[in-house]
Amino acid sequence: MNLKLSFNSKSVIACLIAGAFSLSACSSGQEVSGDASDGGSSSGQEVSGNVLVDGSSTVFPISEAMAEEFMKANPGVRVTVGVSGSGGGFKKFCNDETDLSNASRPIKESEIELCEKGNVEYIEIPIAFDGLSVVVNPDNDFVNCLTIDELKKMWQPDAQGNISNWNQINPEFPDVELRLYGPGTDSGTYDYFTKAAVGKEGSSRGDYTASEDDNVIVQGVAADKGGLGFFGYAYYEENKDKLKLVEIDSGNGCVAPSFKTIADGSYSPLSRPEFFYVKKSVAERTDVKSFVEFQLAPENQSLISEVGYVPVPADVIELAKQRYYSGKVGSVFVGDTKGKSLKELMSE
């Protein structure tokens, strides 16, 4: 199988935000009973249990906020949210160690095969949109905007051992040592960024400071005058007093990530969707089902905005609920998805 997803088209990104995200239909399983309009337990009874969630550090703030509010309303349920990165989360998920897996990119072909080996079926649910944010030290007074070509020049594999100074990126920049910080290779953020900036997913120089904990990246750049890093927009919002946001020019002028530019697709090509995957074998378990319903309930979408992300449109949420309640398993990102829309394909 060949997984394809266009990251470079502004029009495609705009479609994503509008609820037109490229997908391809998959096999269906048994139905998960429930009312798609219900934001909590469909039975109305007190819920108890232990829900295990792991995966993307970018999706973590969403899950953390949802879990906190859900546990207030359902004190009998404990929701534990781990941060192993999208790749690390899928390893645990496909090994039947967790109930939900957060991801800042679609499941990969290798992970699909891993889940098949582990006999783990899953339901794929888009939950939000995010804009990867490129940041520098606040004392950096010479970088306000970077082009995609400049990002590629500093991050591509050939840069290792060759590009170590800001003036090598642009002769107008001063003679200042360049030090890079970013997510590790298990991170979906790393995969997305390398695809968008370098042109090949999972391909970059290896001599950068890597961490699955975005707070480590924040601290590194905040303490390093020549530092540059990237992570989800929510982490910039949390730490904007310590960092300087860099605008990105993909050919249509410099654009900074914001709720507006992420939502309208103008922050391209670094806008992207966020997901959580539900293990089919536990989808009907009351605690899991109640937590999924809570995350998809219209009244709880404000929690997504509060932690710095853009909720997917209401009509896509409804389609996600239908997908969940019908027990439709597998990834809709299998095959050539270019030019297709989320809304169209989720409706099939």
SERO-4910 file (N, C-alpha, C, O; in steps of 0.05 Angstrom, whole numbers):
BEGIN
 pado doro    nc1    nc2    nc3   cac1   cac2   cac3    cc1    cc2    cc3    oc1    oc2    oc3
  Met    A     17    -24      0      0      0      0     17     25      0     39     25     11
  Asn    A      7     45    -13     22     70    -14      5     92     -2    -16     99    -13
  Leu    A     14    103     20     -2    124     33      7    151     22     31    157     22
  Lys    A    -12    166     12     -5    192      0    -23    213     13    -47    209     16
  Leu    A    -11    236     19    -27    258     30    -13    283     22     11    287     28
  Ser    A    -27    301      8    -15    326     -2    -12    346     21    -32    353     34
  Phe    A     13    355     25     18    375     46     23    402     35     24    422     50
  Asn    A     27    404      8     38    429     -3     17    447    -16     23    469    -23
  Ser    A     -7    437    -18    -27    453    -32    -43    470    -12    -56    459      6
  Lys    A    -43    496    -16    -58    514      1    -88    508     -1   -103    509     18
  Ser    A    -96    501    -26   -125    496    -30   -133    471    -16   -156    469     -5
  Val    A   -116    451    -15   -122    426     -1   -125    431     29   -143    422     42
  Ile    A   -105    447     40   -106    453     68   -132    469     75   -144    464     96
  Ala    A   -139    487     58   -164    502     62   -188    483     63   -206    486     79
  Cys    A   -187    463     45   -209    443     45   -209    427     71   -231    421     82
  Leu    A   -185    421     82   -184    406    107   -199    421    128   -216    409    142
  Ile    A   -193    446    131   -205    462    153   -234    465    149   -249    466    169
  Ala    A   -243    466    124   -272    469    119   -287    443    121   -311    442    116
  Gly    A   -273    422    129   -286    396    132   -282    379    107   -295    358    104
  Ala    A   -264    388     89   -259    372     65   -232    361     67   -213    372     54
  Phe    A   -229    340     81   -202    328     86   -200    302     70   -219    286     70
  Ser    A   -177    298     57   -175    276     39   -174    249     53   -158    245     71
  Leu    A   -191    231     44   -193    204     56   -203    184     36   -211    190     14
  Ser    A   -202    159     44   -211    137     27   -224    116     45   -213    108     65
  Ala    A   -247    106     37   -263     89     55   -250     63     60   -235     52     45
  Cys    A   -257     52     84   -246     26     93   -267      7    101   -291     13     99
  Ser    A   -259    -16    110   -278    -37    118   -293    -30    143   -284    -13    158
  Ser    A   -316    -41    146   -333    -36    169   -333    -60    187   -329    -83    179
  Gly    A   -339    -55    213   -342    -77    232   -369    -76    245   -388    -66    234
  Gln    A   -370    -88    269   -396    -88    283   -402    -60    293   -385    -43    297
  Glu    A   -428    -55    296   -437    -29    304   -432    -25    334   -434    -43    350
  Val    A   -425      0    341   -423      8    369   -449     23    375   -455     44    364
  Ser    A   -466     11    392   -492     23    398   -489     50    412   -470     54    428
  Gly    A   -507     68    405   -506     94    418   -521    115    403   -529    110    380
  Asp    A   -524    138    415   -538    161    403   -517    181    395   -503    192    412
  Ala    A   -515    187    369   -494    205    360   -497    233    370   -478    248    369
  Ser    A   -520    240    381   -523    267    392   -516    269    421   -516    290    433
  Asp    A   -509    246    433   -504    245    462   -475    251    468   -457    239    456
  Gly    A   -469    271    486   -442    278    492   -431    263    516   -408    268    523
  Gly    A   -446    245    529   -436    231    552   -445    202    550   -447    191    528
  Ser    A   -449    190    572   -458    162    573   -486    160    561   -505    173    570
  Ser    A   -489    143    540   -514    141    526   -535    127    544   -559    130    540
  Ser    A   -526    113    565   -545    100    582   -554    118    605   -575    113    617
  Gly    A   -539    139    610   -545    158    632   -537    147    659   -542    160    679
  Gln    A   -526    123    660   -518    111    685   -490    120    693   -474    130    677
  Glu    A   -484    117    719   -457    124    729   -436    106    716   -440     81    714
  Val    A   -415    118    707   -394    103    692   -370     99    710   -363    116    726
  Ser    A   -357     76    707   -332     70    721   -313     56    703   -322     44    683
  Gly    A   -288     57    709   -268     43    693   -242     58    691   -238     78    705
  Asn    A   -224     49    674   -197     60    671   -191     61    641   -188     40    628
  Val    A   -189     85    629   -184     88    601   -155     96    597   -145    115    609
  Leu    A   -141     80    580   -112     85    576   -108     98    548   -117     88    528
  Val    A    -96    122    549    -91    137    524    -61    143    522    -48    149    543
  Asp    A    -50    142    498    -22    149    495    -18    159    466    -37    157    450
  Gly    A      5    170    461     11    179    433     22    207    432     39    215    448
  Ser    A     12    222    413     23    248    405     25    268    428      6    272    443
  Ser    A     48    281    430     51    303    449     35    327    440     27    344    457
  Thr    A     30    330    414     15    352    404    -14    350    411    -27    370    418
  Val    A    -25    326    409    -53    321    416    -57    320    446    -80    322    456
  Phe    A    -36    316    461    -37    313    490    -53    335    503    -70    329    520
  Pro    A    -49    361    497    -65    382    511    -95    379    507   -110    385    525
  Ile    A   -103    369    484   -132    364    479   -142    342    497   -162    344    511
  Ser    A   -127    319    496   -135    296    513   -134    303    542   -152    294    557
  Glu    A   -114    318    550   -111    325    579   -135    342    588   -147    337    609
  Ala    A   -142    362    571   -165    379    578   -191    363    578   -208    366    597
  Met    A   -195    346    558   -219    330    556   -220    311    580   -242    307    592
  Ala    A   -198    298    587   -197    279    608   -204    292    635   -219    281    651
  Glu    A   -193    315    639   -197    329    665   -227    336    669   -238    331    690
  Glu    A   -239    347    648   -268    354    650   -285    329    651   -305    328    665
  Phe    A   -278    309    636   -293    284    635   -293    271    663   -313    261    672
  Met    A   -270    270    676   -268    257    702   -282    273    724   -292    261    743
  Lys    A   -285    299    720   -301    315    739   -330    306    737   -344    304    757
  Ala    A   -339    301    712   -367    293    708   -371    264    713   -394    255    718
  Asn    A   -350    248    712   -351    219    715   -329    210    735   -309    199    726
  Pro    A   -332    216    760   -311    210    780   -304    181    783   -283    174    794
  Gly    A   -320    163    772   -315    135    774   -295    125    752   -287    102    753
  Val    A   -289    143    734   -271    135    712   -244    149    715   -243    173    720
  Arg    A   -223    134    711   -196    146    710   -186    145    681   -184    124    669
  Val    A   -179    169    670   -168    170    643   -138    177    646   -131    199    655
  Thr    A   -121    159    638    -92    163    639    -82    170    612    -85    154    593
  Val    A    -69    193    609    -59    202    583    -28    203    583    -16    218    598
  Gly    A    -16    186    566     13    185    564     22    200    539      6    208    522
  Val    A     49    205    538     61    220    515     85    204    505    107    208    515
  Ser    A     80    187    485    102    172    473    108    180    445    124    168    431
  Gly    A     94    201    435     96    209    407     76    192    391     68    171    400
  Ser    A     69    202    367     50    187    351     60    159    345     45    140    347
  Gly    A     85    157    337     96    130    331     98    112    355     90     89    353
  Gly    A    108    123    377    109    107    402     82     99    412     78     77    422
  Gly    A     63    117    409     35    111    417     24     88    400     10     71    411
  Phe    A     28     89    374     18     67    357     31     40    364     18     19    362
  Lys    A     57     40    371     70     15    379     55      3    403     50    -21    403
  Lys    A     49     19    423     34      9    446      6      1    438     -4    -20    447
  Phe    A     -7     17    422    -35     12    414    -37    -14    399    -54    -31    404
  Cys    A    -19    -18    379    -20    -42    363    -11    -66    378    -15    -89    370
  Asn    A      3    -62    401     10    -84    419    -11    -89    440     -6   -104    459
  Asp    A    -34    -76    436    -57    -81    454    -52    -71    482    -63    -82    502
  Glu    A    -36    -49    485    -30    -39    512    -47    -15    519    -48     -7    543
  Thr    A    -60     -2    500    -76     22    505   -103     20    492   -108      3    475
  Asp    A   -121     38    500   -148     38    489   -152     58    467   -165     53    447
  Leu    A   -139     81    470   -140    103    450   -111    111    443    -93    110    461
  Ser    A   -106    118    418    -80    127    410    -82    155    396    -96    157    376
  Asn    A    -69    175    408    -69    202    396    -48    203    374    -27    191    376
  Ala    A    -54    218    353    -35    220    331    -37    247    317    -59    258    313
  Ser    A    -14    259    311    -14    285    297    -10    281    267     -3    299    253
  Arg    A    -14    256    258    -14    249    229    -29    223    227    -32    208    247
  Pro    A    -37    215    203    -51    190    199    -33    166    205     -8    169    203
  Ile    A    -45    144    212    -30    120    217    -14    112    192    -25    113    169
  Lys    A     11    103    195     28     96    173     23     67    164     11     51    178
  Glu    A     32     61    140     29     34    129     42     13    148     31     -8    152
  Ser    A     66     20    158     80      1    176     65     -4    201     65    -25    213
  Glu    A     51     17    211     35     15    235      9      0    230     -1    -15    248
  Ile    A     -2      3    206    -26    -12    198    -18    -42    199    -34    -59    209
  Glu    A      5    -49    188     14    -76    188     19    -86    216     14   -110    223
  Leu    A     30    -69    233     35    -76    261      9    -83    276      8   -103    290
  Cys    A    -11    -67    271    -37    -72    284    -50    -97    273    -63   -112    287
  Glu    A    -46   -102    247    -56   -127    235    -44   -151    248    -57   -171    254
  Lys    A    -17   -150    253     -3   -172    266    -13   -176    295    -15   -198    304
  Gly    A    -20   -154    308    -30   -155    335    -60   -160    337    -71   -160    359
  Asn    A    -73   -163    314   -102   -167    313   -117   -144    327   -137   -148    340
  Val    A   -106   -120    323   -119    -96    334   -133    -80    312   -119    -70    294
  Glu    A   -159    -78    313   -174    -62    295   -179    -35    308   -180    -33    333
  Tyr    A   -183    -14    292   -185     13    303   -205     30    287   -209     26    263
  Ile    A   -216     49    301   -233     69    289   -219     96    289   -210    105    310
  Glu    A   -216    108    266   -201    133    262   -219    157    264   -239    159    249
  Ile    A   -212    176    282   -229    199    286   -213    225    285   -195    229    302
  Pro    A   -218    243    266   -205    270    266   -218    287    288   -242    287    291
  Ile    A   -201    302    303   -212    317    325   -206    347    324   -221    363    334
  Ala    A   -184    355    310   -176    383    310   -157    389    288   -147    371    274
  Phe    A   -151    415    284   -130    424    266   -110    440    281   -116    453    301
  Asp    A    -85    439    272    -63    452    285    -45    465    264    -45    456    241
  Gly    A    -29    484    272     -9    496    255     18    493    268     23    504    290
  Leu    A     36    478    255     63    475    266     76    503    268     76    518    249
  Ser    A     88    509    291     99    535    296    130    533    297    141    517    312
  Val    A    143    551    282    172    553    282    179    576    301    168    598    298
  Val    A    197    571    320    203    591    340    233    595    343    249    577    338
  Val    A    240    619    351    268    625    357    269    639    385    249    645    397
  Asn    A    294    644    394    298    658    419    288    686    417    291    699    397
  Pro    A    275    697    438    264    724    437    286    745    432    279    768    424
  Asp    A    311    739    438    333    758    433    342    758    404    359    774    396
  Asn    A    331    740    388    338    739    360    323    763    346    299    762    343
  Asp    A    339    782    337    327    806    325    331    807    294    325    827    282
  Phe    A    340    784    283    345    785    254    327    766    238    327    767    214
  Val    A    312    749    252    294    731    238    265    737    245    257    734    269
  Asn    A    249    745    226    221    749    230    204    730    212    182    723    219
  Cys    A    216    722    190    202    705    171    223    687    157    245    696    151
  Leu    A    215    662    152    232    643    138    216    631    115    192    626    117
  Thr    A    230    627     92    217    613     70    219    583     75    235    573     91
  Ile    A    203    568     60    204    539     61    232    529     52    243    510     63
  Asp    A    243    543     32    270    535     22    291    539     44    310    524     46
  Glu    A    288    560     60    307    565     82    304    544    104    324    535    115
  Leu    A    279    536    109    275    514    128    288    488    118    301    474    133
  Lys    A    284    483     92    296    459     81    326    460     82    339    440     88
  Lys    A    338    483     77    367    486     77    379    479    105    400    468    106
  Met    A    365    487    126    375    481    153    369    454    163    383    443    180
  Trp    A    347    441    153    338    416    165    343    392    147    342    369    157
  Gln    A    349    394    122    353    371    104    377    355    113    395    365    126
  Pro    A    377    329    106    399    311    115    427    322    107    446    319    123
  Asp    A    429    334     83    455    344     74    466    367     91    489    374     89
  Ala    A    448    379    108    457    401    125    475    392    148    490    407    159
  Gln    A    472    366    155    488    356    177    518    358    171    527    348    151
  Gly    A    532    371    189    561    375    185    568    397    166    592    404    163
  Asn    A    548    409    153    554    430    133    541    457    140    553    478    135
  Ile    A    517    457    151    503    481    158    502    484    188    489    469    202
  Ser    A    517    504    199    519    507    228    518    536    236    522    543    259
  Asn    A    512    554    217    511    582    223    488    596    208    481    588    186
  Trp    A    477    615    222    454    629    210    461    643    183    444    644    165
  Asn    A    485    653    180    491    667    155    495    647    132    497    656    109
  Gln    A    495    621    137    495    601    116    466    597    105    463    587     83
  Ile    A    447    604    121    419    603    112    412    627     95    398    624     75
  Asn    A    421    650    103    416    674     88    440    693     94    446    699    117
  Pro    A    454    702     73    477    719     78    471    745     93    489    758    103
  Glu    A    445    753     94    438    777    109    436    771    139    435    790    155
  Phe    A    436    746    146    435    739    175    464    741    186    483    739    171
  Pro    A    466    746    212    493    750    224    508    724    228    497    702    224
  Asp    A    533    727    236    550    704    241    544    694    269    558    700    289
  Val    A    522    679    271    513    668    296    509    638    293    497    629    273
  Glu    A    518    622    312    516    593    310    486    585    310    471    594    327
  Leu    A    479    567    292    452    557    290    450    531    305    465    512    299
  Arg    A    431    529    323    427    504    338    397    497    336    380    514    341
  Leu    A    391    473    329    364    464    323    352    446    345    366    430    356
  Tyr    A    326    449    350    312    434    370    286    424    357    273    440    342
  Gly    A    278    399    362    253    390    350    245    363    362    259    351    378
  Pro    A    221    354    354    211    328    364    229    305    354    242    308    334
  Gly    A    228    283    368    242    259    360    229    245    336    207    253    328
  Thr    A    242    225    326    232    211    302    207    195    307    194    186    287
  Asp    A    199    190    332    173    176    337    150    195    336    127    187    339
  Ser    A    155    221    332    135    241    333    121    245    306    134    247    285
  Gly    A     95    248    306     80    254    282     86    283    273     84    289    250
  Thr    A     92    300    293    100    327    286    126    328    269    128    343    250
  Tyr    A    144    311    277    169    308    262    163    298    233    174    309    214
  Asp    A    146    278    231    139    267    205    127    289    187    134    292    164
  Tyr    A    108    303    199     93    323    183    112    346    175    112    355    152
  Phe    A    128    355    194    146    378    188    166    370    166    171    386    148
  Thr    A    178    347    168    198    339    148    186    335    121    198    342    101
  Lys    A    161    326    120    147    323     94    142    351     82    146    355     58
  Ala    A    133    370     99    126    396     89    150    413     83    150    428     63
  Ala    A    171    412    100    194    430     97    216    418     80    228    432     64
  Val    A    222    392     85    244    380     71    235    366     45    251    364     26
  Gly    A    210    357     45    199    344     21    197    314     23    187    301      5
  Lys    A    207    303     45    206    274     49    201    268     79    216    277     96
  Glu    A    180    253     84    173    247    111    195    231    125    205    212    115
  Gly    A    201    240    150    221    226    166    249    230    157    267    215    165
  Ser    A    254    250    140    281    255    130    291    282    140    280    302    132
  Ser    A    313    281    156    325    307    165    353    301    175    362    278    176
  Arg    A    367    322    180    393    320    193    389    307    221    368    309    233
  Gly    A    409    293    230    406    280    256    419    294    279    416    285    302
  Asp    A    434    315    274    449    329    295    434    352    307    445    374    310
  Tyr    A    409    347    314    393    367    328    385    356    355    386    332    359
  Thr    A    377    374    373    368    365    400    340    356    397    321    371    393
  Ala    A    336    330    401    309    317    397    297    310    424    310    301    442
  Ser    A    270    314    426    256    305    449    226    301    442    215    316    427
  Glu    A    214    280    454    185    276    451    170    295    469    145    297    467
  Asp    A    183    308    487    171    327    506    174    355    494    197    366    494
  Asp    A    153    367    485    155    394    473    165    415    492    176    435    484
  Asn    A    161    411    518    171    430    538    201    431    538    213    452    544
  Val    A    214    409    531    244    409    529    253    426    506    273    440    508
  Ile    A    238    425    484    244    442    461    240    471    468    256    488    461
  Val    A    219    477    482    213    505    491    237    515    508    247    537    503
  Gln    A    245    499    527    267    507    545    293    511    530    308    529    535
  Gly    A    298    493    511    323    495    495    325    520    479    345    534    480
  Val    A    304    526    464    304    550    448    304    576    465    317    595    458
  Ala    A    289    575    487    287    598    505    314    605    517    319    628    525
  Ala    A    332    585    519    358    590    532    380    593    512    404    596    520
  Asp    A    374    592    486    395    591    466    390    613    445    371    611    429
  Lys    A    407    634    445    403    656    427    403    648    397    389    661    381
  Gly    A    418    628    391    419    619    363    400    596    357    402    584    335
  Gly    A    382    589    376    365    566    373    341    570    356    331    592    353
  Leu    A    332    549    344    307    548    328    294    521    333    308    500    333
  Gly    A    268    521    337    253    496    341    226    497    329    217    517    319
  Phe    A    212    474    330    184    473    320    168    454    336    178    434    347
  Phe    A    142    460    338    122    443    352     95    454    347     92    473    331
  Gly    A     74    443    359     47    452    354     41    480    365     55    489    383
  Tyr    A     22    493    352     16    521    359      8    524    389     14    545    401
  Ala    A     -5    504    400    -14    506    428     10    510    446      8    525    466
  Tyr    A     33    498    440     56    501    458     68    528    455     80    539    474
  Tyr    A     66    540    431     75    568    429     57    586    446     66    603    460
  Glu    A     31    582    443     12    598    458     17    597    488     15    617    502
  Glu    A     24    573    498     30    570    526     56    584    535     59    591    558
  Asn    A     74    587    516    101    597    522    110    621    506    133    626    503
  Lys    A     90    637    497     97    659    479    113    681    494    125    698    481
  Asp    A    113    681    520    129    701    535    158    693    535    175    709    542
  Lys    A    164    668    527    192    658    527    204    655    499    228    651    496
  Leu    A    187    658    479    195    651    451    187    673    432    169    689    438
  Lys    A    199    672    408    191    690    386    181    673    363    194    655    354
  Leu    A    157    679    354    144    664    332    155    674    305    158    698    301
  Val    A    161    655    288    172    661    261    149    658    241    136    637    240
  Glu    A    145    677    223    126    674    202    138    657    180    163    654    178
  Ile    A    121    644    164    130    626    143    120    636    116     97    643    113
  Asp    A    138    636     97    132    644     69    134    620     51    155    610     46
  Ser    A    110    610     42    110    587     24    106    595     -5    100    579    -22
  Gly    A    111    621    -10    108    631    -37     88    653    -41     86    665    -62
  Asn    A     72    657    -20     51    678    -21     54    699      1     34    710     10
  Gly    A     78    703     10     83    723     31     85    710     58     78    687     62
  Cys    A     94    725     77     99    715    104     72    714    120     57    733    120
  Val    A     67    691    132     42    686    147     50    673    173     65    654    174
  Ala    A     38    683    195     42    672    221     19    653    228     -3    658    219
  Pro    A     24    632    243      2    615    251    -15    629    271     -6    643    289
  Ser    A    -41    626    268    -61    637    287    -86    621    284    -88    605    265
  Phe    A   -105    624    301   -131    610    298   -143    616    270   -153    598    257
  Lys    A   -140    641    261   -152    649    236   -137    636    212   -150    625    194
  Thr    A   -110    639    212    -95    628    189    -95    598    188    -93    586    166
  Ile    A    -96    585    211    -99    556    211   -126    548    200   -128    529    185
  Ala    A   -147    562    209   -174    555    201   -179    561    172   -194    546    159
  Asp    A   -168    583    161   -174    589    133   -154    577    113   -156    580     89
  Gly    A   -133    563    124   -114    549    106    -92    566     96    -75    556     80
  Ser    A    -91    592    103    -70    609     93    -43    604    105    -22    611     94
  Tyr    A    -42    590    128    -17    583    140     -9    555    128    -15    534    140
  Ser    A      3    557    106      9    533     90     39    531     85     51    552     80
  Pro    A     52    508     85     40    481     86     41    469    114     41    444    116
  Leu    A     42    485    135     46    474    162     20    471    178     22    467    202
  Ser    A     -3    474    165    -28    468    179    -34    438    175    -28    427    154
  Arg    A    -46    425    195    -50    396    194    -72    387    212    -80    402    230
  Pro    A    -82    363    208   -103    352    225    -92    336    248    -69    327    247
  Glu    A   -108    333    269   -101    317    292   -122    295    295   -145    298    287
  Phe    A   -114    272    306   -132    249    307   -130    235    335   -112    239    350
  Phe    A   -151    219    340   -148    197    360   -160    172    348   -180    173    333
  Tyr    A   -148    150    355   -156    123    345   -167    107    368   -154    106    389
  Val    A   -190     95    364   -203     79    385   -200     49    378   -206     41    356
  Lys    A   -190     34    397   -188      5    392   -216     -7    391   -232     -4    409
  Lys    A   -221    -22    369   -248    -32    364   -258    -51    386   -281    -51    393
  Ser    A   -239    -67    397   -247    -87    417   -257    -74    443   -271    -88    459
  Val    A   -251    -48    448   -261    -35    472   -281    -13    466   -289      1    484
  Ala    A   -288    -10    441   -305     13    433   -332     13    446   -344     34    450
  Glu    A   -342    -11    453   -368    -13    466   -366    -13    497   -386    -13    510
  Arg    A   -342    -13    507   -338    -12    536   -348     15    546   -342     36    534
  Thr    A   -364     15    567   -378     39    575   -360     63    581   -366     85    573
  Asp    A   -337     58    594   -319     80    601   -307     92    576   -304    116    574
  Val    A   -298     75    557   -286     84    533   -306     99    516   -301    121    506
  Lys    A   -329     87    513   -350     99    496   -359    126    507   -363    145    491
  Ser    A   -361    128    533   -369    153    545   -348    175    541   -355    198    536
  Phe    A   -322    167    542   -301    187    538   -300    195    509   -295    219    503
  Val    A   -304    177    490   -304    184    462   -327    203    457   -324    224    443
  Glu    A   -351    197    467   -374    214    463   -369    242    475   -378    262    463
  Phe    A   -356    242    498   -350    268    511   -333    285    493   -338    309    490
  Gln    A   -312    273    480   -294    288    463   -308    299    438   -300    319    427
  Leu    A   -328    284    429   -342    292    404   -367    309    409   -379    319    390
  Ala    A   -375    313    434   -399    328    441   -395    358    433   -374    369    439
  Pro    A   -415    370    420   -413    398    411   -406    417    434   -390    436    430
  Glu    A   -417    412    458   -412    430    480   -384    429    491   -375    446    507
  Asn    A   -369    409    483   -341    406    492   -320    415    472   -296    413    478
  Gln    A   -329    423    448   -310    432    428   -295    457    436   -273    463    426
  Ser    A   -306    473    454   -292    497    464   -267    490    479   -248    506    480
  Leu    A   -265    466    490   -241    458    504   -218    456    484   -195    461    491
  Ile    A   -223    449    459   -203    447    439   -192    474    433   -167    478    430
  Ser    A   -209    494    430   -200    521    425   -185    532    449   -165    547    445
  Glu    A   -194    526    473   -181    536    497   -152    528    499   -135    542    511
  Val    A   -145    504    489   -117    495    491   -101    501    465    -79    491    462
  Gly    A   -112    517    447    -97    527    425   -100    513    398    -83    515    381
  Tyr    A   -122    499    394   -127    485    369   -153    493    357   -169    506    369
  Val    A   -157    486    331   -181    492    317   -198    467    315   -190    448    302
  Pro    A   -222    467    326   -239    443    324   -247    437    295   -249    456    279
  Val    A   -250    412    288   -260    405    261   -289    415    259   -303    417    280
  Pro    A   -299    421    235   -327    430    233   -347    411    244   -343    387    245
  Ala    A   -370    422    251   -391    406    263   -401    383    246   -407    362    255
  Asp    A   -402    388    219   -412    367    202   -392    344    200   -400    321    197
  Val    A   -367    350    203   -347    329    203   -348    313    230   -344    289    230
  Ile    A   -353    328    252   -357    314    277   -380    294    276   -378    272    286
  Glu    A   -402    303    263   -424    285    260   -417    260    244   -426    238    251
  Leu    A   -402    264    223   -393    241    207   -374    223    223   -375    199    220
  Ala    A   -358    235    240   -340    219    257   -356    203    277   -349    180    282
  Lys    A   -377    214    287   -395    200    306   -408    176    292   -409    154    302
  Gln    A   -417    181    267   -429    159    252   -409    137    247   -416    113    248
  Arg    A   -385    145    241   -364    125    237   -359    108    262   -356     84    260
  Tyr    A   -359    122    285   -355    108    310   -378     90    316   -374     66    323
  Tyr    A   -403    100    314   -426     84    322   -431     61    302   -442     40    310
  Ser    A   -423     63    277   -426     42    258   -403     21    260   -404      0    248
  Gly    A   -382     28    277   -360     10    280   -342      8    255   -331    -14    251
  Lys    A   -340     29    240   -325     28    215   -295     29    221   -285     49    232
  Val    A   -281      8    215   -253      6    224   -234     11    200   -242     11    177
  Gly    A   -208     16    207   -188     21    187   -183     50    183   -198     67    192
  Ser    A   -162     56    168   -155     84    162   -166     92    135   -165     77    116
  Val    A   -177    116    134   -187    127    109   -165    140     93   -170    151     72
  Phe    A   -140    139    103   -118    150     89   -102    130     73    -79    134     67
  Val    A   -115    108     66   -102     88     50   -107     94     20   -129    100     12
  Gly    A    -85     94      4    -88     99    -24    -83    129    -30    -74    144    -13
  Asp    A    -88    136    -55    -84    163    -64   -107    181    -56   -129    178    -67
  Thr    A   -103    199    -36   -125    215    -26   -125    243    -38   -142    259    -31
  Lys    A   -106    249    -55   -103    276    -66   -129    284    -81   -139    270    -98
  Gly    A   -138    309    -74   -161    320    -88   -188    310    -77   -209    319    -86
  Lys    A   -188    292    -58   -212    282    -46   -217    296    -20   -199    307     -8
  Ser    A   -242    297    -12   -248    312     13   -257    293     35   -269    272     31
  Leu    A   -251    302     59   -259    287     83   -289    284     84   -299    261     88
  Lys    A   -304    305     80   -333    304     82   -345    285     62   -362    269     68
  Glu    A   -335    286     37   -345    269     16   -340    239     23   -358    222     21
  Leu    A   -315    233     30   -307    206     34   -318    194     61   -323    170     63
  Met    A   -321    211     81   -333    201    106   -363    197    103   -375    183    119
  Ser    A   -374    208     82   -403    205     77   -409    180     61   -432    171     60
  Glu    A   -389    168     49   -393    144     33   -400    119     49   -404     98     38
***
